Amino acid sequence: MKFTYYGHSCFTVEVSGKKLLFDPFISGNELAKDIDVNSIEADYILVSHGHQDHVLDLVSIASRTGAKVICAWEIYVWLSKQGIDNVHPMNTGGKWNFDFGTVKCVTAKHSSGLPDGSYGGNPMGFIISSKEKNFYYSGDTALTLDMQLIPQFTVIDFSVLPIGDNFTMGPADAVRAAHMINCHTVVGVHYDTFGFIKINHKDTNDLFTTNGLSLLLPEIGETISI
């Protein structure tokens, strides 16, 4: 699979010929200033929760590309008010078969409010199962024992976990999460964007290596094969 990182928690994974874009926040990220948000393609957009640093470019990209948005019910209602109607609402515990594979929504321990101040519904993580590989994106979350359920649903080939601490898991809890989900390949996200979540890259990499895990930290704009 090809994984392209756009900074913060925004990335694209190509699955079965479809481009899945997650949590589009680019134009407000100074670290992603070299990314042309208008050139990003998407067949689907998956939104973990309603905070601005995950939905800032959602409406513009969804409108331009016609991508189907997969999100919580409350975000679906908010998007309808923005004129976006190609939306598939879901909620925690649910799953649905799409043309690229299956999406299962799982628990994320966080909060969720939309840019207009309205309630953003339950924050969620996603398990994507496909004929190629399976992966887990936790969304913004604390470490939670619910993660022990993940490998009971499917075998995870790689995971995408926040490592910035303060608002989400930090590196140590992300290591614990990786062991809970039985996945040794982790792409780190939600770090360095703001002063509150800056990490020491060497110490973080060393921590993962010491615990028998592979931590991938692609550069913003970089595409890697996983």
C-alpha positions as protocol buffer text, in pm:
chain_id: "A"
residue {
  index: 1
  type: MET
  ca { x: 0 y: 0 z: 0 }
}
residue {
  index: 2
  type: LYS
  ca { x: 107 y: 358 z: -63 }
}
residue {
  index: 3
  type: PHE
  ca { x: 88 y: 600 z: 230 }
}
residue {
  index: 4
  type: THR
  ca { x: 121 y: 976 z: 174 }
}
residue {
  index: 5
  type: TYR
  ca { x: 161 y: 1207 z: 473 }
}
residue {
  index: 6
  type: TYR
  ca { x: 26 y: 1563 z: 462 }
}
residue {
  index: 7
  type: GLY
  ca { x: 117 y: 1664 z: 817 }
}
residue {
  index: 8
  type: HIS
  ca { x: -51 y: 1647 z: 1159 }
}
residue {
  index: 9
  type: SER
  ca { x: -304 y: 1361 z: 1130 }
}
residue {
  index: 10
  type: CYS
  ca { x: -378 y: 1401 z: 760 }
}
residue {
  index: 11
  type: PHE
  ca { x: -272 y: 1125 z: 524 }
}
residue {
  index: 12
  type: THR
  ca { x: -384 y: 923 z: 223 }
}
residue {
  index: 13
  type: VAL
  ca { x: -371 y: 547 z: 186 }
}
residue {
  index: 14
  type: GLU
  ca { x: -429 y: 390 z: -156 }
}
residue {
  index: 15
  type: VAL
  ca { x: -646 y: 81 z: -111 }
}
residue {
  index: 16
  type: SER
  ca { x: -766 y: -137 z: -399 }
}
residue {
  index: 17
  type: GLY
  ca { x: -723 y: 149 z: -644 }
}
residue {
  index: 18
  type: LYS
  ca { x: -909 y: 400 z: -424 }
}
residue {
  index: 19
  type: LYS
  ca { x: -757 y: 695 z: -243 }
}
residue {
  index: 20
  type: LEU
  ca { x: -864 y: 721 z: 119 }
}
residue {
  index: 21
  type: LEU
  ca { x: -791 y: 1060 z: 273 }
}
residue {
  index: 22
  type: PHE
  ca { x: -802 y: 1091 z: 652 }
}
residue {
  index: 23
  type: ASP
  ca { x: -868 y: 1397 z: 870 }
}
residue {
  index: 24
  type: PRO
  ca { x: -795 y: 1676 z: 618 }
}
residue {
  index: 25
  type: PHE
  ca { x: -609 y: 1957 z: 793 }
}
residue {
  index: 26
  type: ILE
  ca { x: -349 y: 2113 z: 563 }
}
residue {
  index: 27
  type: SER
  ca { x: -411 y: 2481 z: 492 }
}
residue {
  index: 28
  type: GLY
  ca { x: -395 y: 2572 z: 861 }
}
residue {
  index: 29
  type: ASN
  ca { x: -73 y: 2382 z: 925 }
}
residue {
  index: 30
  type: GLU
  ca { x: 238 y: 2599 z: 889 }
}
residue {
  index: 31
  type: LEU
  ca { x: 451 y: 2285 z: 860 }
}
residue {
  index: 32
  type: ALA
  ca { x: 250 y: 2182 z: 551 }
}
residue {
  index: 33
  type: LYS
  ca { x: 283 y: 2518 z: 372 }
}
residue {
  index: 34
  type: ASP
  ca { x: 440 y: 2352 z: 68 }
}
residue {
  index: 35
  type: ILE
  ca { x: 141 y: 2122 z: 16 }
}
residue {
  index: 36
  type: ASP
  ca { x: -111 y: 2242 z: -242 }
}
residue {
  index: 37
  type: VAL
  ca { x: -440 y: 2145 z: -83 }
}
residue {
  index: 38
  type: ASN
  ca { x: -617 y: 2191 z: -417 }
}
residue {
  index: 39
  type: SER
  ca { x: -408 y: 1916 z: -576 }
}
residue {
  index: 40
  type: ILE
  ca { x: -501 y: 1647 z: -325 }
}
residue {
  index: 41
  type: GLU
  ca { x: -716 y: 1373 z: -473 }
}
residue {
  index: 42
  type: ALA
  ca { x: -961 y: 1158 z: -280 }
}
residue {
  index: 43
  type: ASP
  ca { x: -1224 y: 895 z: -349 }
}
residue {
  index: 44
  type: TYR
  ca { x: -1318 y: 874 z: 19 }
}
residue {
  index: 45
  type: ILE
  ca { x: -1255 y: 1102 z: 316 }
}
residue {
  index: 46
  type: LEU
  ca { x: -1261 y: 945 z: 662 }
}
residue {
  index: 47
  type: VAL
  ca { x: -1306 y: 1181 z: 956 }
}
residue {
  index: 48
  type: SER
  ca { x: -1225 y: 1062 z: 1306 }
}
residue {
  index: 49
  type: HIS
  ca { x: -1382 y: 1357 z: 1491 }
}
residue {
  index: 50
  type: GLY
  ca { x: -1490 y: 1718 z: 1450 }
}
residue {
  index: 51
  type: HIS
  ca { x: -1202 y: 1927 z: 1583 }
}
residue {
  index: 52
  type: GLN
  ca { x: -1074 y: 2194 z: 1345 }
}
residue {
  index: 53
  type: ASP
  ca { x: -730 y: 2035 z: 1319 }
}
residue {
  index: 54
  type: HIS
  ca { x: -903 y: 1737 z: 1155 }
}
residue {
  index: 55
  type: VAL
  ca { x: -1176 y: 1899 z: 943 }
}
residue {
  index: 56
  type: LEU
  ca { x: -1042 y: 2239 z: 834 }
}
residue {
  index: 57
  type: ASP
  ca { x: -1013 y: 2139 z: 466 }
}
residue {
  index: 58
  type: LEU
  ca { x: -1289 y: 1879 z: 470 }
}
residue {
  index: 59
  type: VAL
  ca { x: -1561 y: 2082 z: 299 }
}
residue {
  index: 60
  type: SER
  ca { x: -1336 y: 2225 z: 28 }
}
residue {
  index: 61
  type: ILE
  ca { x: -1179 y: 1889 z: -64 }
}
residue {
  index: 62
  type: ALA
  ca { x: -1509 y: 1700 z: -49 }
}
residue {
  index: 63
  type: SER
  ca { x: -1675 y: 1964 z: -268 }
}
residue {
  index: 64
  type: ARG
  ca { x: -1394 y: 1969 z: -523 }
}
residue {
  index: 65
  type: THR
  ca { x: -1335 y: 1594 z: -550 }
}
residue {
  index: 66
  type: GLY
  ca { x: -1686 y: 1460 z: -490 }
}
residue {
  index: 67
  type: ALA
  ca { x: -1534 y: 1210 z: -246 }
}
residue {
  index: 68
  type: LYS
  ca { x: -1766 y: 1017 z: -18 }
}
residue {
  index: 69
  type: VAL
  ca { x: -1716 y: 1125 z: 344 }
}
residue {
  index: 70
  type: ILE
  ca { x: -1726 y: 860 z: 616 }
}
residue {
  index: 71
  type: CYS
  ca { x: -1791 y: 1013 z: 958 }
}
residue {
  index: 72
  type: ALA
  ca { x: -2005 y: 1026 z: 1270 }
}
residue {
  index: 73
  type: TRP
  ca { x: -2374 y: 1111 z: 1239 }
}
residue {
  index: 74
  type: GLU
  ca { x: -2328 y: 1456 z: 1392 }
}
residue {
  index: 75
  type: ILE
  ca { x: -2057 y: 1545 z: 1138 }
}
residue {
  index: 76
  type: TYR
  ca { x: -2288 y: 1420 z: 864 }
}
residue {
  index: 77
  type: VAL
  ca { x: -2556 y: 1666 z: 983 }
}
residue {
  index: 78
  type: TRP
  ca { x: -2300 y: 1949 z: 994 }
}
residue {
  index: 79
  type: LEU
  ca { x: -2176 y: 1864 z: 643 }
}
residue {
  index: 80
  type: SER
  ca { x: -2532 y: 1871 z: 510 }
}
residue {
  index: 81
  type: LYS
  ca { x: -2553 y: 2234 z: 622 }
}
residue {
  index: 82
  type: GLN
  ca { x: -2232 y: 2301 z: 424 }
}
residue {
  index: 83
  type: GLY
  ca { x: -2387 y: 2158 z: 107 }
}
residue {
  index: 84
  type: ILE
  ca { x: -2198 y: 1826 z: 120 }
}
residue {
  index: 85
  type: ASP
  ca { x: -2437 y: 1536 z: 63 }
}
residue {
  index: 86
  type: ASN
  ca { x: -2211 y: 1249 z: -48 }
}
residue {
  index: 87
  type: VAL
  ca { x: -2171 y: 1123 z: 307 }
}
residue {
  index: 88
  type: HIS
  ca { x: -2194 y: 785 z: 475 }
}
residue {
  index: 89
  type: PRO
  ca { x: -2265 y: 833 z: 849 }
}
residue {
  index: 90
  type: MET
  ca { x: -2142 y: 572 z: 1097 }
}
residue {
  index: 91
  type: ASN
  ca { x: -2090 y: 534 z: 1469 }
}
residue {
  index: 92
  type: THR
  ca { x: -1876 y: 343 z: 1715 }
}
residue {
  index: 93
  type: GLY
  ca { x: -1906 y: -35 z: 1680 }
}
residue {
  index: 94
  type: GLY
  ca { x: -2055 y: -25 z: 1332 }
}
residue {
  index: 95
  type: LYS
  ca { x: -1903 y: -157 z: 1010 }
}
residue {
  index: 96
  type: TRP
  ca { x: -1984 y: -123 z: 641 }
}
residue {
  index: 97
  type: ASN
  ca { x: -1859 y: -276 z: 319 }
}
residue {
  index: 98
  type: PHE
  ca { x: -1735 y: -29 z: 58 }
}
residue {
  index: 99
  type: ASP
  ca { x: -1585 y: -99 z: -284 }
}
residue {
  index: 100
  type: PHE
  ca { x: -1229 y: -84 z: -141 }
}
residue {
  index: 101
  type: GLY
  ca { x: -1298 y: -302 z: 164 }
}
residue {
  index: 102
  type: THR
  ca { x: -1461 y: -286 z: 505 }
}
residue {
  index: 103
  type: VAL
  ca { x: -1461 y: 0 z: 755 }
}
residue {
  index: 104
  type: LYS
  ca { x: -1523 y: -79 z: 1121 }
}
residue {
  index: 105
  type: CYS
  ca { x: -1556 y: 210 z: 1364 }
}
residue {
  index: 106
  type: VAL
  ca { x: -1397 y: 160 z: 1705 }
}
residue {
  index: 107
  type: THR
  ca { x: -1364 y: 353 z: 2028 }
}
residue {
  index: 108
  type: ALA
  ca { x: -1140 y: 658 z: 2060 }
}
residue {
  index: 109
  type: LYS
  ca { x: -1111 y: 830 z: 2398 }
}
residue {
  index: 110
  type: HIS
  ca { x: -1109 y: 1199 z: 2316 }
}
residue {
  index: 111
  type: SER
  ca { x: -1357 y: 1486 z: 2264 }
}
residue {
  index: 112
  type: SER
  ca { x: -1527 y: 1619 z: 1953 }
}
residue {
  index: 113
  type: GLY
  ca { x: -1664 y: 1963 z: 1874 }
}
residue {
  index: 114
  type: LEU
  ca { x: -1728 y: 2112 z: 1531 }
}
residue {
  index: 115
  type: PRO
  ca { x: -1601 y: 2451 z: 1407 }
}
residue {
  index: 116
  type: ASP
  ca { x: -1942 y: 2615 z: 1467 }
}
residue {
  index: 117
  type: GLY
  ca { x: -1936 y: 2502 z: 1829 }
}
residue {
  index: 118
  type: SER
  ca { x: -2186 y: 2220 z: 1787 }
}
residue {
  index: 119
  type: TYR
  ca { x: -2133 y: 1870 z: 1921 }
}
residue {
  index: 120
  type: GLY
  ca { x: -1922 y: 1653 z: 1692 }
}
residue {
  index: 121
  type: GLY
  ca { x: -2045 y: 1312 z: 1803 }
}
residue {
  index: 122
  type: ASN
  ca { x: -1835 y: 1025 z: 1929 }
}
residue {
  index: 123
  type: PRO
  ca { x: -1469 y: 1042 z: 1829 }
}
residue {
  index: 124
  type: MET
  ca { x: -1377 y: 721 z: 1646 }
}
residue {
  index: 125
  type: GLY
  ca { x: -1094 y: 510 z: 1519 }
}
residue {
  index: 126
  type: PHE
  ca { x: -1115 y: 305 z: 1200 }
}
residue {
  index: 127
  type: ILE
  ca { x: -1014 y: -49 z: 1109 }
}
residue {
  index: 128
  type: ILE
  ca { x: -976 y: -80 z: 732 }
}
residue {
  index: 129
  type: SER
  ca { x: -985 y: -439 z: 603 }
}
residue {
  index: 130
  type: SER
  ca { x: -907 y: -505 z: 238 }
}
residue {
  index: 131
  type: LYS
  ca { x: -777 y: -771 z: 0 }
}
residue {
  index: 132
  type: GLU
  ca { x: -435 y: -600 z: 15 }
}
residue {
  index: 133
  type: LYS
  ca { x: -367 y: -525 z: 382 }
}
residue {
  index: 134
  type: ASN
  ca { x: -550 y: -430 z: 698 }
}
residue {
  index: 135
  type: PHE
  ca { x: -470 y: -122 z: 904 }
}
residue {
  index: 136
  type: TYR
  ca { x: -592 y: 64 z: 1209 }
}
residue {
  index: 137
  type: TYR
  ca { x: -610 y: 440 z: 1246 }
}
residue {
  index: 138
  type: SER
  ca { x: -683 y: 522 z: 1607 }
}
residue {
  index: 139
  type: GLY
  ca { x: -780 y: 886 z: 1555 }
}
residue {
  index: 140
  type: ASP
  ca { x: -704 y: 1119 z: 1843 }
}
residue {
  index: 141
  type: THR
  ca { x: -717 y: 902 z: 2152 }
}
residue {
  index: 142
  type: ALA
  ca { x: -585 y: 819 z: 2491 }
}
residue {
  index: 143
  type: LEU
  ca { x: -455 y: 471 z: 2557 }
}
residue {
  index: 144
  type: THR
  ca { x: -758 y: 255 z: 2629 }
}
residue {
  index: 145
  type: LEU
  ca { x: -810 y: -111 z: 2716 }
}
residue {
  index: 146
  type: ASP
  ca { x: -1061 y: -124 z: 2429 }
}
residue {
  index: 147
  type: MET
  ca { x: -758 y: -151 z: 2202 }
}
residue {
  index: 148
  type: GLN
  ca { x: -719 y: -510 z: 2316 }
}
residue {
  index: 149
  type: LEU
  ca { x: -1026 y: -588 z: 2104 }
}
residue {
  index: 150
  type: ILE
  ca { x: -863 y: -471 z: 1780 }
}
residue {
  index: 151
  type: PRO
  ca { x: -670 y: -793 z: 1700 }
}
residue {
  index: 152
  type: GLN
  ca { x: -985 y: -992 z: 1772 }
}
residue {
  index: 153
  type: PHE
  ca { x: -1153 y: -818 z: 1481 }
}
residue {
  index: 154
  type: THR
  ca { x: -872 y: -870 z: 1227 }
}
residue {
  index: 155
  type: VAL
  ca { x: -497 y: -904 z: 1188 }
}
residue {
  index: 156
  type: ILE
  ca { x: -348 y: -554 z: 1161 }
}
residue {
  index: 157
  type: ASP
  ca { x: -58 y: -509 z: 917 }
}
residue {
  index: 158
  type: PHE
  ca { x: 19 y: -151 z: 1022 }
}
residue {
  index: 159
  type: SER
  ca { x: -128 y: 112 z: 1249 }
}
residue {
  index: 160
  type: VAL
  ca { x: -145 y: 491 z: 1250 }
}
residue {
  index: 161
  type: LEU
  ca { x: -121 y: 627 z: 1604 }
}
residue {
  index: 162
  type: PRO
  ca { x: -85 y: 972 z: 1762 }
}
residue {
  index: 163
  type: ILE
  ca { x: 244 y: 1020 z: 1946 }
}
residue {
  index: 164
  type: GLY
  ca { x: 245 y: 1391 z: 2035 }
}
residue {
  index: 165
  type: ASP
  ca { x: 121 y: 1359 z: 2396 }
}
residue {
  index: 166
  type: ASN
  ca { x: -65 y: 1640 z: 2580 }
}
residue {
  index: 167
  type: PHE
  ca { x: -390 y: 1605 z: 2378 }
}
residue {
  index: 168
  type: THR
  ca { x: -351 y: 1234 z: 2290 }
}
residue {
  index: 169
  type: MET
  ca { x: -127 y: 940 z: 2361 }
}
residue {
  index: 170
  type: GLY
  ca { x: 243 y: 1015 z: 2385 }
}
residue {
  index: 171
  type: PRO
  ca { x: 520 y: 781 z: 2267 }
}
residue {
  index: 172
  type: ALA
  ca { x: 515 y: 556 z: 2574 }
}
residue {
  index: 173
  type: ASP
  ca { x: 140 y: 497 z: 2553 }
}
residue {
  index: 174
  type: ALA
  ca { x: 161 y: 449 z: 2177 }
}
residue {
  index: 175
  type: VAL
  ca { x: 412 y: 170 z: 2240 }
}
residue {
  index: 176
  type: ARG
  ca { x: 165 y: 8 z: 2480 }
}
residue {
  index: 177
  type: ALA
  ca { x: -111 y: 51 z: 2222 }
}
residue {
  index: 178
  type: ALA
  ca { x: 99 y: -117 z: 1951 }
}
residue {
  index: 179
  type: HIS
  ca { x: 147 y: -420 z: 2175 }
}
residue {
  index: 180
  type: MET
  ca { x: -224 y: -430 z: 2260 }
}
residue {
  index: 181
  type: ILE
  ca { x: -322 y: -438 z: 1894 }
}
residue {
  index: 182
  type: ASN
  ca { x: -38 y: -681 z: 1814 }
}
residue {
  index: 183
  type: CYS
  ca { x: 103 y: -459 z: 1541 }
}
residue {
  index: 184
  type: HIS
  ca { x: 476 y: -394 z: 1514 }
}
residue {
  index: 185
  type: THR
  ca { x: 468 y: -134 z: 1235 }
}
residue {
  index: 186
  type: VAL
  ca { x: 345 y: 208 z: 1346 }
}
residue {
  index: 187
  type: VAL
  ca { x: 312 y: 534 z: 1153 }
}
residue {
  index: 188
  type: GLY
  ca { x: 327 y: 822 z: 1399 }
}
residue {
  index: 189
  type: VAL
  ca { x: 97 y: 1123 z: 1355 }
}
residue {
  index: 190
  type: HIS
  ca { x: -35 y: 1420 z: 1555 }
}
residue {
  index: 191
  type: TYR
  ca { x: 305 y: 1551 z: 1660 }
}
residue {
  index: 192
  type: ASP
  ca { x: 522 y: 1865 z: 1611 }
}
residue {
  index: 193
  type: THR
  ca { x: 241 y: 2076 z: 1462 }
}
residue {
  index: 194
  type: PHE
  ca { x: 204 y: 2293 z: 1770 }
}
residue {
  index: 195
  type: GLY
  ca { x: 427 y: 2369 z: 2067 }
}
residue {
  index: 196
  type: PHE
  ca { x: 216 y: 2149 z: 2293 }
}
residue {
  index: 197
  type: ILE
  ca { x: 291 y: 1833 z: 2093 }
}
residue {
  index: 198
  type: LYS
  ca { x: 653 y: 1861 z: 1985 }
}
residue {
  index: 199
  type: ILE
  ca { x: 852 y: 1541 z: 2033 }
}
residue {
  index: 200
  type: ASN
  ca { x: 1217 y: 1440 z: 2054 }
}
residue {
  index: 201
  type: HIS
  ca { x: 1253 y: 1231 z: 1739 }
}
residue {
  index: 202
  type: LYS
  ca { x: 1562 y: 1037 z: 1848 }
}
residue {
  index: 203
  type: ASP
  ca { x: 1423 y: 947 z: 2190 }
}
residue {
  index: 204
  type: THR
  ca { x: 1091 y: 847 z: 2037 }
}
residue {
  index: 205
  type: ASN
  ca { x: 1251 y: 628 z: 1771 }
}
residue {
  index: 206
  type: ASP
  ca { x: 1478 y: 469 z: 2031 }
}
residue {
  index: 207
  type: LEU
  ca { x: 1180 y: 392 z: 2254 }
}
residue {
  index: 208
  type: PHE
  ca { x: 998 y: 210 z: 1975 }
}
residue {
  index: 209
  type: THR
  ca { x: 1310 y: 22 z: 1866 }
}
residue {
  index: 210
  type: THR
  ca { x: 1386 y: -88 z: 2223 }
}
residue {
  index: 211
  type: ASN
  ca { x: 1034 y: -229 z: 2242 }
}
residue {
  index: 212
  type: GLY
  ca { x: 1071 y: -426 z: 1919 }
}
residue {
  index: 213
  type: LEU
  ca { x: 859 y: -190 z: 1712 }
}
residue {
  index: 214
  type: SER
  ca { x: 916 y: -8 z: 1384 }
}
residue {
  index: 215
  type: LEU
  ca { x: 817 y: 360 z: 1394 }
}
residue {
  index: 216
  type: LEU
  ca { x: 770 y: 534 z: 1060 }
}
residue {
  index: 217
  type: LEU
  ca { x: 780 y: 915 z: 1053 }
}
residue {
  index: 218
  type: PRO
  ca { x: 748 y: 1016 z: 687 }
}
residue {
  index: 219
  type: GLU
  ca { x: 822 y: 1375 z: 592 }
}
residue {
  index: 220
  type: ILE
  ca { x: 527 y: 1597 z: 505 }
}
residue {
  index: 221
  type: GLY
  ca { x: 451 y: 1537 z: 139 }
}
residue {
  index: 222
  type: GLU
  ca { x: 639 y: 1207 z: 134 }
}
residue {
  index: 223
  type: THR
  ca { x: 488 y: 887 z: -5 }
}
residue {
  index: 224
  type: ILE
  ca { x: 607 y: 555 z: 137 }
}
residue {
  index: 225
  type: SER
  ca { x: 518 y: 193 z: 68 }
}
residue {
  index: 226
  type: ILE
  ca { x: 398 y: -9 z: 363 }
}
